[in-house]
């Protein structure tokens, strides 16, 4: 039997790649989250479960697991890199919000102006709080 130890992390990335990957998870789920919340506000419940499942998969399961098994190349503060990625997504949500509004309007065959829109600030605050909580939970265990 070999005395070699199993590496703690399955993968290791430099800071810029690490940040890009975190951004991909957070960015990928934010549009699904917006669609689900806008649909709920308009009583359009049929596709909501699918969108919520995608958010759960990306933000509650895949992102935390990825953070657990991914190491870093070089010395950098993981928490700071993660926060920078989250803040970048926060600064770019306009396009995802517009896409979500247009998608729901198309499903309902109404003008986007006729939709009941939930409070966007509240929706975003809830989403990013969830993302940060999941990331923090993983970082605290490391």
Secondary structure as GFF3:
##gff-version 3
##sequence-region A 1 142
A	DSSP	beta_strand	11	13	.	.	.	ID=ss1
A	DSSP	alpha_helix	15	41	.	.	.	ID=ss2
A	DSSP	alpha_helix	48	55	.	.	.	ID=ss3
A	DSSP	pi_helix	56	62	.	.	.	ID=ss4
A	DSSP	alpha_helix	63	69	.	.	.	ID=ss5
A	DSSP	beta_strand	70	72	.	.	.	ID=ss6
A	DSSP	alpha_helix	78	91	.	.	.	ID=ss7
A	DSSP	alpha_helix	93	108	.	.	.	ID=ss8
A	DSSP	three_ten_helix	112	114	.	.	.	ID=ss9
A	DSSP	alpha_helix	120	141	.	.	.	ID=ss10
###
